[in-house]
Amino acid sequence: MSDAASGAQPEQQSSLAYGWLTVGLLTIAYIFSFIDRYVLGLLIEPIKADLGLTDTQIGLLLGPAFAIFYATMGLPLGWLADRKNRVKIVAVGIAVWSIATAASGLARNFTHLFIARMSIGVGEATLSPCAMSIISDSFPPERRSRPIAVYTMALSVGAGFASLLGAGVLTWAKSGGSITLPGVGELAPWQATFFIVGLPGLILSVLFFLLREPLRLGGPSATGGSLPDMLKHVAARWRMYGGFVSVFCFMTIVAYSQSWGAALFERTWGWEASYYASINGVLLIICGPAAVLSAGWLCDHWIAQGKRDAAMKIALFGVFATVLTGALFPLMPTAPLAMGVFVLNNMGIGMTSAMGVTALLRIAPGPIKAQTVALYYMFISMAGLFLGPTAVALLNDYVFGVEGIRYSMAVIPIIFGFPVLLGLRGILGSYDQGITEHEGLT
């Protein structure tokens, strides 16, 4: 072995180690972001009682208020990420959403909370486009699936921690607990929760300011393509990208429809919200990462065997599992059985979610990588946030009735998943063509 080769190996190992350090911090940031996003759904009743809000106003806070900027700001931020220092963009974003989360605890009316939720959306919109671009440039293609899977598992871990935290707050609220802050006064439990989950993010923001920006593939002088370039690229391949994004829009629609999970278990089987949150939180933390990491390992293994469409095939298997278990779990005769099938449903969602960006990076050109990821997140976020919770509500109000929520939730995976399964062959075929084109350009 030459001296050059022997020197390159430790340098490569050092680079991979730093890449994993970066992935670890990005994953923690994603967990924080999901806790800040998710915790509102577990505090609905005390917020309604204190601020006098209606269900409609709560619905606007859960979905559109957050989605307005979270979905749309990702595109210009993706353009920025293709040109500027990505870790510093993430650092600023963490600071913005952390401050906005804490400020939610000071809200005195609907307008205050709406502005805070929009601000959280702006901050969180910086994360995933930058994170996926950073991870892509920190690992070679054959080692990329597992770090992306580690990052993606933050969805289930973050939801699990938020669920457990919400359960604790609900229990604490019943016991009459309170916190007093200097200059602010006594905080209700729901207000204290926003401070508790928001302020630690500022420490994480400082750590990101200290991180090193990874070298972009193509060299340090590589520059990103323009937004029109990205839109022309996607529009010219609308069949491929349309079929691709339909898979992951289905996943987010089902995932966000589960914001009705506590109501389902309470109305159908009599579980209190705090009990549901405790059980669901523990199971999410245990089973969610297992599904995501297994999918990442399997994807890397299949790619090493020459199966270049491995990520899309695993994602489509997750869709099949999600449709089947999503239609079944609300119809189970007992709550324990329902929770067991619900866990399998979340694992199917996790498998599909873990493969989204891994699959996308196989067909997205390097100069417009972050912008393409941002467009992907915009579509799946808008589909999930606007259609998921709303579809369940409409079916409750106009088809099955409030007490028939189990049927509303059971038909959602069928309505949105059946068209994806029907188009499975076409989706895989156009995706394979996209990989061939991408490999011809690199």
N, C-alpha and C positions, 0 to 999 in steps of 0.2 A: 504494500500500500504506500502511495506517495505521501510526502509531507503535506501536500495540498489537500489530499483526500482525508488524511487523518485530522487535519485542522478543521476541515469543513464539517466533520461529523459532530464534534462538541458544539460548534457554532449553531448547527441545525437543532441539536437537542436543547441548547439554551434558548433558541428562538421559539421552539415548541413549548418549552416550560413557561416562557413569558406569555405566549399565546393562551395557555391554560389559565394563568393568573388573570389575564384580561377577561377570559370567558367567565371565571368565577365571579369577578366583580360585576360584569354585565348581568349575570344571572341573579345576583343579589339585588341589583337595581331593578330588574324585571319583577322579582318577588315583591319589592317595596311598591312598585307601580301598581301591581295587581291588588295588593292589600288596600292601597289608597283608593283604588277604583271600586273595589268590591264591597268595602265595609259599609257604605251607605245603604245597601240593600238589606243589611241585617239590623239597621237602626231606624227602619221606617216608622214603626209605631211610636217610639218616644219623640221622634222629630215631628211627626204629625201632631202629637198631643201638645208639644211645647210651642210650635210655631203656627198651629191652626191650619195646616195644609190639607188639601184634598188629595185623593188618589191620583187624579189627573196631573196635579202638580208634581207629585212624587214620581209618576211615570216620566214626565218631562225631564226631571233631574237624573233619573236612572239611565235614560237613553239619549234623546236628542241633545240635551245640554252638554253632555260629555262628548257626544259624537260630532257635533258641529265642527269643532276645531281638531279633535283627535283624528278624524278621518281625512279632513281636507288639508290641514297644515302639513301632513306627512309628505305630500308631494313637493312643495317648495323646500321643505327641510331635507328631503332626499336629494334634490338638486344641489343644495348647499353641501350635503355630506359628500357628494362626488367631487367637491372642489376644496373644501376647507378642512380644518382639523376636527376629526370626528369625535375624539374623546372629550374635547373641550365643549363641543355642541351638546354632548350627553351630560356633561357636568352642569352646564347652565340649565338644561331641561330638568334635571333632578332637583335643582334648587327651586325652580319655578313651581313644579308640582308639589314639592314638600311644603313650601310656604302656603300654597293655595289650599292644601289639605288641612293644615293647621288653622288657616283662616276660616275654614268651614265651621270650625267650632265656635267662632265668634258671630256666626250668622244670626240675624234677628228676624229675617223674613225670607220669603221665597226668592226675591230678587238677589239678595246677598248669596244664597246658596247656588243659584243659577250661575252667577258670575264666577264663583269659586269653582264650580264643576267645569265650566268652560276653560278656566285657567289650568285646571288639572289636565284637561285634554290637550291643551297647547304644549305643556311640559312633557307629557308622556308621548306625544307625537314625535319627539326627537329621538326616542330610544331605539326602536326596532330597526328602522332604516339604517341608522348608523351602526347598530350592533351587528347586523347581518353583513354589512360591508366590512367591518373590522374583522369579524370572524373569518370571512371569506379570504381576506388578505393575510391572515395569521396562520392558515393551515393549507396544505396542498389538497387538491380535490378529493383524493382517495382517503384523506383523514378528516374530512370536513363534517360528515354526518353526525358523528358523536358529539363534538362541541356544540353544534346547532341543537341537537337533541337535549343536551344538558341545559342550554339556554331556554329552550322551549318548555322544559319540565317546570319552569317557574310558574307557568299558568296554574297547574294543579297545586303546587306547593303554596303559591300565593293565595289561591282560593281557600286552601285548607287552613292556613294560618289566619286568614281573615274570618273564616267561619268559626274557628275556635275563639278568636278574640271577640267576635260578636256574641258568642254564647256566654263568655265571661261577663261581658258588659250587661247582657240581658239579666243574668243571674244577680249581678251586683246591683243593678237598678231596682230589682225587687226587694233587695235588702236595705235600700235607702242610702247607698253610698254616695259620696260627693267629694269634690276636690276644689280647693280655693287657690287661685293664682294671684300674686301681687299685681295690682293695677288692672286686673280683669274681674276679680271677685269670684264668687262661687260658681263652679261649672257643673252642669248636669252631666250624668254619665256619658250621654252621647256626645256632648261637647268635649269632654276630657278624652274620649276615644280618638277624635280627630287630631288632637294635639299629640297624643301618645304615638299614633302611627305616622304622623307627618314630620315632626321635628327631627327624628333620627336620620332622615334622608339628607339633611344638610351636611352631616359628617361624611356620608357617602359621596356627596358632591365634591367635597374637598379632595378625597382620594382620587377621583377621576381627573381633577386638575393636575395631579402628579403623575398620571399615566403617560406612557410613551405612545405616540401615534404610530401604528404599524406602516411599513412601506407598502404602497399600493402596487398591486401586480401590474407589470408594465413599466415599473421603474419610478423613481421619485419625481420625474417630470411628467408622469401621466396625468392627463386632465380629463375631467368628465365631459360627456356629451351634453348638448342642450336639452331642455325640456321638450321643445318641438321634435328633436331627434328621437327621443324616447317615445313620444306619442305616435310619430310616424312609424317607428319600428313595430309597436304593438298593433296599430291599426292595420298595417300590411299583413299581419299574422293574426287577425281577429278570431279566426276559427280555433287556432291553437290556444291562444290566451283565454278566449271565452270558455272553451271546454275545461281548461286548466283551473280557472278561477271558480267555476261552478262547483267543483269538488270541495273547495275550502270555504266558499260561501255557505254551503250546506252545513259544514262543520260548525261555523260560528253561529248560524241561525239556531241550531239545536242547543249549542252551548249556552247562548244567552237566553234561550227560552227556559233554561233551568233556574233562572232567577225566581221562578215561581215554585221552586222545589219545596221551600218551607211551607208555603200555602197548600201545596198538594198533600204533604204528609199530615198537616194539621187538619185540613178539611176531610180527607179521606180516611185517615187512620187515627186521628186524635193526638198526634205527637205535638208537644209544645215546640215553638220555634227554637228555644235554647237547647232543647234535647236534640232536635234535628241537626242544629248547627254543630253540636259537639260530635255526634256520630259521623256526620258527613265530613267534618274537618279532619278527623283522624284518618278516615279511609282515603280521602284525597291525598293526604301527605304520604301515605304508605303506597297506594296502588297507582296513583298518577305517574310519579317518577319511574316506577317499574315499567309501565307501558311505554313511556317516552324513550327511556334509555334502551330498552329492548329493541324498539323500532330503529333507533340510531345504530345499534350494534349490528342488527340484521342488514340494514341498508349498506353499511361499510363492507360487510361480508359479501353481500351479493355483488356490489360494484367491483370488488377485488376479483370476483369470478367472471367479470365481463358483462354483468347484467346492468347495463347503463340506465335503464328505466326503473331501477329498483325502488327509488323513492316514490314514484307515482303508483307503482303496484301496491306497495305497503299502504299508501294513503287510501287507495280504493278499497283495500281489504278493511281498513278502518271504517270507511263509509258503510260497507255492508254490515259490519258488526254494530255500528251506531244505529242504522235503520232497524235492525232486528231487535236489539235490546231496548232501544228507545220506544218502540211501539209496545213492548211487553211490560216494562217495569211499572208503568202507572196502573196496569190492569191486574197486578198481582193481588191475591186475596188477603195477604198480611203485610204489615210494614217491614218486618225483617226480610221477607222474600223480596219485596220491592226494593229495599236498600241493596240487597245482594246483586240484583240485576242492574240496578242503577250504577253500581261500581263498575260492572262490565261495560255499561254504556259510556261512562267517563273514560275508561281505558281505550275504547274505540275512538272517542274524540281525541284523546291524547296521541294515539298513533297517527291519526290523520294530521293533526296540528304539527307534530314533530317533523313531518316530511314536507310541509308546505314550502318553506324557503329553500331547503335542501334541493327539492325538485326544481324550484324556480331558478336557482343559480346554475343549473345545468343548461338553461336555454337563454338566460339574460346576458347580453354583451357586457364586458367589463366597464367600458366608459359610462354606461347608463345603469349600472348595477343597483346603486342605492335608490335611484329614482324609480326603477322598475319594482323594487321591493316596496317602496313607499306607495306606489299605485296599487300593488297587490293588497297591502294592508288597508288602503282606503276602501277598496271594494268589499273586502271581507268584513271590515269593521262596520261599514254602513249597512250591509246586508244583515249582519248579526244584531246590531243594536236597534235598528229600525223594525226589522221583521220578527225577530225572535220573541221578545216579550210582548209585542203588540199583537202578534198572531194568536197567542194563547188568550190574551185579554178579549179579543174580538170573538173567538170561539166560545169563551165563557159567557159573554154577554148576549150573543145572538144565536148560538147553536145549542150548546149543551147545558147552559146554566152555570151559576157560580159553584154549585155543589158537584157539577159534572166536570170539574177541572181535570180529572184523570183521563177523560176521553179527549179533551182538548190537547193535552200534552202527548197522548198516545198517537194522534194523527199527524202531529207536526213532522216527525222524522219521515213519515210515509209521503206526505205532500211534497216536501222539498227534496227528499232523497231518491224517490222513484225515478224522476227524470235523469238524475245523474247515473244511476245504475243502467238505465236504458241506453244511455250514450257512452257506456264504458269503452266499447271497442273503438269508437271514433276518437275518444279522448286519448287513449293510449297510442293510437296510430299517429295522430297529429303531434303528440308530444315526442314520439320517437323521431319524427322528421325534424322537429325543432332541435333535438340533440345533435343530429347529423349536421344541420346548418351551423350550430354553435361550434362544434368541433372543427368544422372546416374554416372557421374564422379565427381560431386560436392556435 
